[in-house]
Amino acid sequence: MAARDATVYIVDDDAAVRDSLSLLLGLRGYATQCFETAEAFLDAVDPQRSGCVMLDLRMPGMDGLAAQARMAARGIAMPIIVLTAHGDAASARASLKAGAFDFLEKPADEALIVRTIDGALAAAAEARASAERREAFLWRLGRLTPREREIFDHIVRGRHNREIAVDLAISPRTVEVHKARLMDKLGVDRMAEMYRIAMDLGLMPEPPR
């Protein structure tokens, strides 16, 4: 079950929908905030808060797809669950292509709504944790000495200790010592972990074609 310290933003012009969703989710421990229009939501939302958005597609003023685009432009990375009575295939494709986490048709089953919200919040939490790991790795990478960074660059290119030693005119044993120090500074225990993070950050060169 996803943590309940996040906020579920309910954006729907139908007061009955807002009230029923807020009651349903409140009884299950979620914090909710309700908005009648996308404009009101965008004016009030804090991009730094954790949470997800339950978003209607057809509303007076700004519609759901326009709201998705505005969120993306402002860097609001909360997952979006589209909940609409107008669930045609074209709308579903458009909202999912724009980055929606899921697309539910009204009236949606309560258990399905809860499962979908939990999935969205779990995905958002993992994305935040991954971003924090990347930031920490980059900070640690900046603490390497010039020689350690040079050896790191060789390692992520797939070079072996002896090859690195020849290129840098040092002994393989010295390469091994530097490698152990840089792995300790980077907070990784295994080479595979360092490769994975370096790949995520785009620090590994493209293989030759």
C-alpha positions, 0 to 999 in steps of 0.5 A: 500500500502506498504511503498516505502522506501524499495529496490526491488532487481531484480536479473535476467540474462535477461537485458530486464527483468531487465530494464522492471521491474526497469521501472515498479517499478520506475514509482510506486515509488519503489527504485530498484537495478538490478543484472545480477548474483546472485553472484553480488547481494550477494556481494552487498546486505546490509542485514540490508536494508529493501526490497525484492528480485525478483529472477530468477531461471535459471542463469549462475553461481549460480542459484536461489535456490542456491542463496536462500540457500546462503541468508538463510546461511547469515541471509538475511531475505528479502522475495524472489519472484521467477520470472521465465520462467521455472515455473514447479511444482518441481521448485515451490515446491523447492523454496517455501519450501526453504522459497520464499514468492511467485512464479510467472511465466514470463510473469507476469501481472504487477498488480500481480507483484505490489501486490506481492511486496506490500505483501512481503514488508508488511510481512517483515515490520511486521516481523521486528516489531515483532522482535523489540517487542520481543527484547524490551520485553526481555530487560524489562524482564531483568529489573525485580527484582528477586521476580518479575521474580519469580512471572512472571515465576509462572504466565506464568505457569498458577498459580493463585495469591493464589497459588503463595502466598502459594508457595512464603510464601507471601500474595495474596495482595503482589502477586497482587502488584508485578504483577502490577509492573512487568506488568508495567515494561514489558509494557503490559496492559493485561495478554493475551498480556503477555501470547502471547509474552511469548509464542512467546519467548518460555518462557511458559512451555509445557503442560503436556502430 
